[in-house]
Amino acid sequence: MLSLLLWQAGLLIELLLLVRSVQTKTFTKYIYFYAYVACVFIVSAGLFIGHSRLEFYEAWYWPTQFATLAMGCAVVLEIVRQALADYPGAERFARVASWVVFAATFCYVEWHVARRTVWSTANATVELERDLRVIEALVLATVLAIVFYYRIELGKNVTGMIVGFGAYVGVSLTTLELRSFVGPRFDAVWPILQTTAYFFALIVWTVALWTYSPNPKPPDAGSGYDALVHGTRERLDSLRSQLRGVAR
């Protein structure tokens, strides 16, 4: 019952979030993020309409999960794109690297599954989710490390994306590990925990993205990447000087 209530409430919040994005014209500002929300809304609404027919739900649940997992990568790419917007070189490198790693993960899981004589869509999707969540967590951690190290100011919108999706990824990773450790007994709790985590993310996103709040522009916004490179070189030069002093 709790899972069903969260499902219904989640659909309403997703619809509200999408409608609000059109009203405030933020849909075009964060197109990857809202494409993910729209995809999840369409999939969830379709499954909710047909969930009373068990054969329909079982036939479509795992294939649609695969689709939403793939779209979840877009949220990470949106965060990378927005957090490093004033540093085009770093943003381009991080975006391309993320695309390559995500694509490699999909190919690896498909290859690994194809080698099996017996396999199921459910197990393949769970494996893919586990691997993708690890990569998403690593990319988010890297972006946050860059943001804190170079003191990049983030607006309310991007901060909300990071907090909401970060919490969802963290809970997903934890529940997947518990599921593999506890076994089938955990299957009854697993969807409730994940649904609750996603519901929390939706609340955070709705509050953070209710109005358009872009990242504050740095004083030298026109040469942001140059400042990033220059700062890195200064730190490396300082480190070299310290190492030479120790060597003497």
C-alpha positions as CSV (number, residue, x, y, z in Angstrom):
1,M,0.0,0.0,0.0
2,L,2.8,2.4,0.9
3,S,4.6,1.7,-2.4
4,L,1.3,2.3,-4.3
5,L,0.7,5.6,-2.5
6,L,4.3,6.8,-3.2
7,W,3.8,5.8,-6.8
8,Q,0.7,7.9,-7.2
9,A,2.1,10.8,-5.4
10,G,5.3,10.6,-7.5
11,L,3.3,10.7,-10.7
12,L,1.6,13.9,-9.6
13,I,4.8,15.6,-8.6
14,E,6.5,14.6,-11.9
15,L,3.6,16.1,-13.8
16,L,3.8,19.3,-11.6
17,L,7.5,19.5,-12.2
18,L,7.1,19.2,-16.0
19,V,4.2,21.7,-16.1
20,R,6.2,24.1,-14.0
21,S,9.2,23.7,-16.3
22,V,7.1,24.9,-19.2
23,Q,5.7,27.8,-17.3
24,T,9.1,29.0,-16.2
25,K,10.7,28.1,-19.5
26,T,13.4,26.0,-17.7
27,F,12.7,23.0,-19.9
28,T,15.1,24.3,-22.5
29,K,17.7,25.3,-19.9
30,Y,18.0,21.8,-18.5
31,I,16.8,19.7,-21.4
32,Y,18.6,16.5,-20.4
33,F,17.2,16.6,-16.9
34,Y,13.7,17.2,-17.9
35,A,13.9,14.6,-20.7
36,Y,14.7,12.1,-17.9
37,V,11.7,13.2,-15.8
38,A,9.4,13.1,-18.8
39,C,10.7,9.6,-19.6
40,V,10.1,8.3,-16.1
41,F,6.6,9.9,-16.0
42,I,5.6,8.3,-19.2
43,V,6.9,4.9,-18.2
44,S,5.4,5.1,-14.6
45,A,2.0,6.3,-15.9
46,G,1.9,3.5,-18.4
47,L,2.8,0.9,-15.8
48,F,0.3,2.4,-13.3
49,I,-2.5,2.2,-15.8
50,G,-1.8,-1.4,-16.5
51,H,-0.5,-2.6,-13.1
52,S,-3.8,-4.4,-12.3
53,R,-3.1,-6.8,-15.2
54,L,-0.2,-8.9,-13.9
55,E,0.9,-10.2,-17.2
56,F,1.1,-6.7,-18.7
57,Y,3.1,-5.4,-15.7
58,E,5.5,-8.3,-15.7
59,A,6.0,-8.1,-19.5
60,W,6.8,-4.4,-19.5
61,Y,8.4,-3.6,-16.1
62,W,12.0,-4.7,-16.8
63,P,12.2,-3.4,-20.4
64,T,11.0,0.0,-19.3
65,Q,13.4,0.0,-16.3
66,F,16.2,-0.4,-18.9
67,A,15.0,2.7,-20.7
68,T,14.8,4.8,-17.5
69,L,18.3,3.6,-16.5
70,A,19.7,4.8,-19.8
71,M,17.9,8.1,-19.4
72,G,19.3,8.4,-15.9
73,C,22.7,8.9,-17.4
74,A,21.4,12.1,-18.9
75,V,20.9,13.6,-15.4
76,V,24.6,13.1,-14.6
77,L,25.5,14.7,-18.0
78,E,23.2,17.6,-17.2
79,I,24.9,18.1,-13.8
80,V,28.4,18.0,-15.5
81,R,27.3,20.4,-18.2
82,Q,25.8,22.9,-15.7
83,A,28.3,22.7,-12.9
84,L,31.3,23.2,-15.3
85,A,29.5,25.6,-17.7
86,D,32.1,28.4,-17.1
87,Y,35.0,26.0,-17.7
88,P,34.4,24.7,-21.3
89,G,37.5,22.7,-21.6
90,A,37.0,20.8,-18.3
91,E,33.3,20.4,-19.1
92,R,34.0,19.0,-22.6
93,F,36.5,16.5,-21.2
94,A,34.2,15.4,-18.3
95,R,31.2,15.1,-20.7
96,V,33.0,13.0,-23.3
97,A,34.6,10.8,-20.6
98,S,31.2,10.2,-19.0
99,W,29.7,9.3,-22.4
100,V,32.5,6.8,-23.1
101,V,32.3,5.2,-19.7
102,F,28.5,4.9,-19.8
103,A,28.6,3.4,-23.3
104,A,31.3,1.0,-22.3
105,T,29.2,-0.1,-19.4
106,F,26.2,-0.8,-21.5
107,C,28.3,-2.8,-24.0
108,Y,30.0,-4.8,-21.2
109,V,26.7,-5.8,-19.6
110,E,25.2,-6.7,-23.0
111,W,28.3,-8.8,-23.8
112,H,28.4,-10.4,-20.4
113,V,24.7,-11.4,-20.6
114,A,25.0,-12.6,-24.2
115,R,27.6,-15.1,-23.2
116,R,25.2,-16.8,-20.8
117,T,23.2,-19.9,-21.9
118,V,20.4,-18.9,-19.5
119,W,19.6,-15.3,-18.7
120,S,16.7,-13.1,-17.7
121,T,15.8,-9.5,-18.5
122,A,15.3,-8.9,-14.7
123,N,18.8,-10.1,-13.8
124,A,20.4,-8.2,-16.7
125,T,18.7,-5.0,-15.7
126,V,19.7,-5.3,-12.1
127,E,23.3,-5.9,-13.1
128,L,23.2,-2.9,-15.4
129,E,21.7,-0.7,-12.7
130,R,24.4,-1.7,-10.2
131,D,27.2,-0.9,-12.6
132,L,25.6,2.4,-13.8
133,R,24.9,3.6,-10.2
134,V,28.6,3.0,-9.3
135,I,29.7,5.1,-12.3
136,E,27.1,7.8,-11.6
137,A,28.3,8.0,-8.0
138,L,31.9,8.3,-9.1
139,V,31.1,11.0,-11.7
140,L,29.1,13.0,-9.2
141,A,31.8,12.7,-6.6
142,T,34.4,13.9,-9.2
143,V,32.2,16.9,-10.1
144,L,31.7,17.8,-6.4
145,A,35.5,17.5,-5.8
146,I,36.1,20.0,-8.6
147,V,33.4,22.3,-7.4
148,F,34.8,22.4,-3.9
149,Y,38.4,22.5,-4.9
150,Y,38.0,25.5,-7.2
151,R,35.2,27.1,-5.2
152,I,32.8,27.1,-8.1
153,E,29.4,28.7,-7.0
154,L,26.4,26.7,-8.0
155,G,22.8,28.0,-8.3
156,K,19.8,26.6,-6.5
157,N,18.7,24.6,-9.6
158,V,22.0,22.6,-10.1
159,T,22.4,22.2,-6.3
160,G,19.0,20.6,-6.2
161,M,19.7,18.3,-9.1
162,I,22.9,17.1,-7.3
163,V,21.3,16.6,-3.9
164,G,18.2,14.8,-5.2
165,F,19.9,12.5,-7.7
166,G,22.9,12.0,-5.4
167,A,20.5,10.7,-2.6
168,Y,18.7,8.5,-5.0
169,V,21.9,7.0,-6.4
170,G,23.2,6.4,-2.9
171,V,20.1,4.6,-1.7
172,S,20.0,2.6,-4.9
173,L,23.5,1.4,-4.5
174,T,22.9,0.5,-0.8
175,T,19.7,-1.4,-1.5
176,L,21.3,-3.3,-4.4
177,E,24.2,-4.4,-2.2
178,L,21.7,-5.4,0.5
179,R,19.7,-7.3,-2.0
180,S,22.7,-9.3,-3.2
181,F,23.7,-10.0,0.5
182,V,20.3,-10.8,2.0
183,G,18.8,-12.6,-1.0
184,P,15.1,-13.0,-2.0
185,R,13.9,-12.0,1.5
186,F,14.9,-8.4,0.7
187,D,12.8,-8.2,-2.5
188,A,9.7,-7.1,-0.5
189,V,11.6,-4.1,1.0
190,W,13.8,-3.2,-2.0
191,P,11.2,-1.5,-4.2
192,I,9.8,0.5,-1.2
193,L,13.2,1.9,-0.3
194,Q,14.0,2.8,-3.9
195,T,10.6,4.4,-4.5
196,T,10.9,6.4,-1.3
197,A,14.4,7.6,-2.3
198,Y,13.1,8.7,-5.7
199,F,10.1,10.4,-4.1
200,F,12.5,12.3,-1.9
201,A,14.5,13.3,-5.0
202,L,11.3,14.6,-6.7
203,I,10.5,16.8,-3.7
204,V,14.0,18.2,-3.7
205,W,13.8,18.9,-7.5
206,T,10.4,20.5,-7.3
207,V,11.5,22.9,-4.5
208,A,14.9,23.7,-6.1
209,L,13.6,24.1,-9.7
210,W,10.4,25.9,-8.9
211,T,12.0,29.1,-10.3
212,Y,14.9,29.5,-12.6
213,S,18.1,30.1,-10.6
214,P,21.3,29.8,-12.8
215,N,24.8,29.5,-11.4
216,P,26.3,32.8,-10.3
217,K,28.8,34.1,-12.9
218,P,32.4,34.3,-11.7
219,P,34.1,37.7,-11.9
220,D,36.1,36.5,-14.9
221,A,33.4,34.5,-16.5
222,G,34.8,35.0,-20.0
223,S,38.1,33.3,-19.1
224,G,36.8,30.8,-16.5
225,Y,38.7,27.8,-18.0
226,D,41.9,29.9,-18.3
227,A,41.6,30.7,-14.6
228,L,41.1,27.0,-13.8
229,V,44.1,26.0,-15.8
230,H,46.2,28.8,-14.4
231,G,45.2,27.9,-10.8
232,T,46.1,24.3,-11.4
233,R,49.5,25.2,-12.8
234,E,50.2,27.5,-9.8
235,R,49.4,24.6,-7.5
236,L,51.6,22.2,-9.4
237,D,54.5,24.7,-9.5
238,S,54.1,25.2,-5.7
239,L,54.1,21.5,-5.2
240,R,57.3,21.1,-7.3
241,S,59.0,23.8,-5.3
242,Q,58.1,22.1,-2.1
243,L,59.4,18.7,-3.4
244,R,62.7,20.3,-4.5
245,G,63.1,21.8,-1.0
246,V,62.6,18.5,0.6
247,A,65.0,16.8,-1.8
248,R,67.7,19.3,-0.9
